[in-house]
Every structure is written in C-alpha cells, then in structure tokens.
Amino acid sequence: MTSKRLAGKSALITGGASGVGRATAIRFADEGAAHIGLYDLNPENLANVAQEIRDRGSSPLTFQADVTSREQCQAAVDAVVATAGRLDILVANAAVDGSATFLEMTEDEWHRVIKVNLTSSFILGQMAARAMVADDKGGCILYTASISGMGASEGDVHYGVSKAGVINLVQTMALELVKQKVRVNCVSPGPLDTPLSRALLGSDEAMERAREHFPLVPMGRLGLPEEIAAAYAYLASSDGAFTTGQNLVIDGGMSASVFLSPEGLFDE
Ligand SMILES: NC(=O)c1ccc[n+]([C@@H]2O[C@H](COP(=O)([O-])OP(=O)(O)OC[C@H]3O[C@@H](n4cnc5c(N)ncnc54)[C@H](O)[C@@H]3O)[C@@H](O)[C@H]2O)c1
C-alpha cells in the first residue's frame, strides 16, 4: 500500500496525459494529493487520466493546452491556485523529440524542440515559482530531463541540448530559490516503455523486443514510467526535504557504463 506523503497537496503536471506524466499523476493521487492539474495537448488521453485520478479520490483539473503558450501556462497555474488555494508541486514533463543529423538539421526544427523542452521549462518554472513564493510557503518544482542531456546521442542534438539546458536550469533555479523554500530537482530517465519511445523505435515489433531485451541498458530492459513517478513522489514529499538542485538518474545503470559487451560477442 502506498503511503500518503502528498496528502492535501496540489500539483500541476505537463504531459500529464501519457507516459511519465500519467504515471506521476496516478502516483500523486495514490499518495493523497488533493488537486492534480493535468496539462496536455491530447484531449482524449486527458479525459482518461482525469477519470483514473477521480477513481483514486483526488480532484483532477484538465487543461487541453500547449506548453509553448505563455497565456495557457499562466491560466493553468492561476486555475490550480484558485481551486486548491495554492500550487505546491509543478512537474514540467512535456517534451518532444525529433530526428535529424547535425548537418541536416534546420533552424526551424532546432527551435521547435528547444521551445517545447527548454524555453517552456523556463517560462512555466518561473510562473510556478512566482506563485509558490507569493504566500511565502514555497514548493517543489520537478523537471523531466534525460540521460540524453548528459552525453551525446546521434540524430537529435536539439533534444540533447534541451535536456542539458534543463539540468542547468534546475541547478540555477535551486540556488536562486532556496531562501524562498522552493526546491527544484530533475530526473533523468534512460530509455522508457512509453509512447514516445514507441515513436522513436519505429514499430510495435521493435518496441516489443526492447521491452524484453534492450542490450544498451545493463539491466537489459526499458524502464517503466511508474519507476520515474516513484522518484517524483519521493522528491515532492517531505522525504526529499533536504534535496535540491539535483539530477536523479534512473536508467538501469546505462550512464554508469563505459563499455558493454554486446551479447554473444565474446562467446566461443
Ligand atoms: N520515453 C523515454 O524513453 C524517455 C527517456 C528520457 C526522458 N524522457 C522524457 O520523459 C518525459 C515524458 O516523456 P514520455 O516518454 O512519457 O512521452 P509521452 O509521449 O508518453 O508523453 C508526453 C506527453 O507530452 C504531451 N506534449 C507534447 N508536447 C506538448 C506540448 N507542446 N504541450 C503540452 N503537452 C505536450 C504529449 O501530448 C504527451 O501526452 C519527456 O520530457 C521526455 O523527454 C523520456
């Protein structure tokens, strides 16, 4: 049984209709959060997750909105404050990826990913922090970064740079906001079993194979969105009270390895 570490808290979760965002919303509801704002582009998935939240006894607020819209971000922060009395937790998790080599990437494609993943992280983080310091109670801001922000991967330099930017944003925000009792942290997942990965792997068959066996990860499998949600529950709760400015890497050991023997390579 899950403990109720977030009893009575309010949260706003971007990308809350799928993958990590959905799992986090459900975990927060299981941990007793009273009001959970779900912010996403996808109306059907939003309605489904809202029902899952309701079934667990929490009150969902849904925002069919784009994180690149300053007006929509502000409206969502204001709505959570108006409904719940304050905003306790922001999980800025929505992101997009793309595929283009460095030599072929267009400026438009660069800006598309940087705007959703990094610029929106700054803007929404600033709005949330201003709301949290307004009543002097502080709060908790969480970002989904990625191991792609900690090293190179081919074919999506904009994504990696956006996530590296989020990791630094977290460190700077944490220092600047520490006196106002706002803690700021991020989680860097390795490859996960979510719709985003399905899109990147290209087919249901490739996704099925990766779920069972993913040789780039020492644990040999994709991570689960629930395994990231569990970290957010810890970081958002008083268990994480002394933790700020950190990048918690959850990747089945991937970033710890310098060299992995491809299976069978050294077999007789
Ligand atoms: N899936 C992975 O392997 C993996 C690995 C490392 C990090 N991450 C990060 O985890 C986070 C969640 O990814 P996921 O795998 O759960 O993906 P997902 O595709 O399952 O969910 C992302 C959600 O974000 C929403 N979204 C996208 N653009 C938006 C916008 N402009 N405004 C509002 N909502 C928007 C989508 O509609 C979707 O519901 C992302 O930040 C991603 O970069 C994922």
Ligand as a Chemical Component Dictionary entry (heavy atoms), coordinates in Angstrom:
data_LIG
# 
_chem_comp.id                   LIG 
_chem_comp.type                 NON-POLYMER 
_chem_comp.pdbx_formal_charge   0 
_chem_comp.three_letter_code    LIG 
# 
loop_
_chem_comp_atom.comp_id 
_chem_comp_atom.atom_id 
_chem_comp_atom.alt_atom_id 
_chem_comp_atom.type_symbol 
_chem_comp_atom.charge 
_chem_comp_atom.model_Cartn_x 
_chem_comp_atom.model_Cartn_y 
_chem_comp_atom.model_Cartn_z 
_chem_comp_atom.pdbx_ordinal 
LIG N1  N1  N 0  10.453 7.762  -23.227 1  
LIG C1  C1  C 0  11.745 7.785  -22.958 2  
LIG O1  O1  O 0  12.498 6.852  -23.279 3  
LIG C2  C2  C 0  12.320 8.966  -22.236 4  
LIG C3  C3  C 0  13.665 8.917  -21.840 5  
LIG C4  C4  C 0  14.206 10.011 -21.176 6  
LIG C5  C5  C 0  13.428 11.115 -20.925 7  
LIG N2  N2  N 1  12.126 11.139 -21.325 8  
LIG C6  C6  C 0  11.346 12.324 -21.037 9  
LIG O2  O2  O 0  10.201 11.958 -20.290 10 
LIG C7  C7  C 0  9.188  12.938 -20.488 11 
LIG C8  C8  C 0  7.870  12.271 -20.771 12 
LIG O3  O3  O 0  8.010  11.506 -21.933 13 
LIG P1  P1  P 0  7.133  10.209 -22.195 14 
LIG O4  O4  O 0  8.084  9.154  -22.631 15 
LIG O5  O5  O -1 6.222  9.974  -21.064 16 
LIG O6  O6  O 0  6.351  10.675 -23.514 17 
LIG P2  P2  P 0  4.832  10.569 -23.956 18 
LIG O7  O7  O 0  4.862  10.865 -25.414 19 
LIG O8  O8  O 0  4.218  9.307  -23.479 20 
LIG O9  O9  O 0  4.147  11.776 -23.179 21 
LIG C9  C9  C 0  4.452  13.097 -23.459 22 
LIG C10 C10 C 0  3.170  13.913 -23.366 23 
LIG O10 O10 O 0  3.516  15.281 -23.569 24 
LIG C11 C11 C 0  2.495  15.883 -24.337 25 
LIG N3  N3  N 0  3.013  17.036 -25.046 26 
LIG C12 C12 C 0  3.920  17.063 -26.041 27 
LIG N4  N4  N 0  4.116  18.301 -26.470 28 
LIG C13 C13 C 0  3.335  19.113 -25.700 29 
LIG C14 C14 C 0  3.093  20.494 -25.673 30 
LIG N5  N5  N 0  3.691  21.333 -26.549 31 
LIG N6  N6  N 0  2.206  20.982 -24.777 32 
LIG C15 C15 C 0  1.568  20.157 -23.913 33 
LIG N7  N7  N 0  1.755  18.829 -23.900 34 
LIG C16 C16 C 0  2.631  18.304 -24.795 35 
LIG C17 C17 C 0  2.053  14.780 -25.310 36 
LIG O11 O11 O 0  0.747  15.039 -25.805 37 
LIG C18 C18 C 0  2.129  13.534 -24.430 38 
LIG O12 O12 O 0  0.877  13.266 -23.822 39 
LIG C19 C19 C 0  9.700  13.857 -21.591 40 
LIG O13 O13 O 0  10.263 15.008 -21.005 41 
LIG C20 C20 C 0  10.789 13.041 -22.247 42 
LIG O14 O14 O 0  11.758 13.840 -22.886 43 
LIG C21 C21 C 0  11.548 10.084 -21.963 44 
# 
loop_
_chem_comp_bond.comp_id 
_chem_comp_bond.atom_id_1 
_chem_comp_bond.atom_id_2 
_chem_comp_bond.value_order 
_chem_comp_bond.pdbx_ordinal 
LIG N1  C1  SING 1  
LIG C1  O1  DOUB 2  
LIG C1  C2  SING 3  
LIG C2  C3  SING 4  
LIG C2  C21 DOUB 5  
LIG C3  C4  DOUB 6  
LIG C4  C5  SING 7  
LIG C5  N2  DOUB 8  
LIG N2  C6  SING 9  
LIG N2  C21 SING 10 
LIG C6  O2  SING 11 
LIG C6  C20 SING 12 
LIG O2  C7  SING 13 
LIG C7  C8  SING 14 
LIG C7  C19 SING 15 
LIG C8  O3  SING 16 
LIG O3  P1  SING 17 
LIG P1  O4  DOUB 18 
LIG P1  O5  SING 19 
LIG P1  O6  SING 20 
LIG O6  P2  SING 21 
LIG P2  O7  DOUB 22 
LIG P2  O8  SING 23 
LIG P2  O9  SING 24 
LIG O9  C9  SING 25 
LIG C9  C10 SING 26 
LIG C10 O10 SING 27 
LIG C10 C18 SING 28 
LIG O10 C11 SING 29 
LIG C11 N3  SING 30 
LIG C11 C17 SING 31 
LIG N3  C12 SING 32 
LIG N3  C16 SING 33 
LIG C12 N4  DOUB 34 
LIG N4  C13 SING 35 
LIG C13 C14 SING 36 
LIG C13 C16 DOUB 37 
LIG C14 N5  SING 38 
LIG C14 N6  DOUB 39 
LIG N6  C15 SING 40 
LIG C15 N7  DOUB 41 
LIG N7  C16 SING 42 
LIG C17 O11 SING 43 
LIG C17 C18 SING 44 
LIG C18 O12 SING 45 
LIG C19 O13 SING 46 
LIG C19 C20 SING 47 
LIG C20 O14 SING 48 
# 
